[in-house]
Amino acid sequence: MAIGDVVGSEGCEFLRSNLPKLKKQYAIDLVVANGENSAEGNGITPFSARYLFDSGVDVITTGNHAFRRREVYSLFDEDENLLRPANLPEGTTPGVGICTLDTLKTKVVIINLMGTIFMESIDCPFKKADEILRNTDKNSIIIVDFHAEATSEKRALGFYLDGKVSAFFGTHTHVPTADEYILPNGTGYITDVGMTGVIDSTLGVKKDIIIKKLITKMPARFEYAKGKSKMDLIIFDIDEGTKKTTSLERLTIR
């Protein structure tokens, strides 16, 4: 199960109230959630990371807000299941962008990458993916969270990795796309999973703040919205023998 960007305390609480029963209902072996916005006020903190892990998330991926909160830096180094984009500079950024889990059935490798179009100038995600895959056990299930703005870049990397990875899902835009399908060579794909957070909001932020900012063109301090929430997610069913996706289902829990 891959869960879209978890936004603030409301998103964290909604995830906790729904994830256990979903894991049981769908017999989920592994849960990956993007948690880079899980802390109140943006970013991720040790508290919000632990909250997600304690709620049933196995691996937390992040993106451009990974290091927004200084207090989480050491946790990226200490917890191998908290990932930052692998194509950020090595040696100057805490943590790693890849982890391996043993589900007792098979090994699963999770790779976190970030896009470069309309984003930060970092290493090419295509080349970084190649580098990682050259050093990855080919008998593993491989899952990629690509945190990127441009849908074209997400689709391009998805096709580029088709047949090389088991599942590929996009995050960052907080809006779920209706293009989930199995690529020609067996990789389960979706451009963006969506968001876990308040429905009556602008990508999780209080809508009035965003509207005023867009009208006045003046800086504004973002505050996360409160209220009824949802959780966007996708479930990949992956064959342990072929390491290919056999089916996938996109859901929105309200």
Secondary structure, DSSP 8 states (H G I E B T S, - for coil): -EE-EEBHHHHHHHHHHHHHHHHHHTT-S--EEE-TB-STTSS--HHHHHHHHHTT-SEEE--TTTTSSGGGHHHHHH-TTB---TTS-TTTSSS-SEEEEE-SS-EEEEEEEE--TTS---S-HHHHHHHHHHTS-TTSEEEEEEE-S-HHHHHHHHHHTBTTBSEEEEESS-S--S--EE-TTS-EEES---EEEESSSBTTB-HHHHHHHHHH-------B--S-EEEEEEEEEE-TTT--EEEEEEEEE-
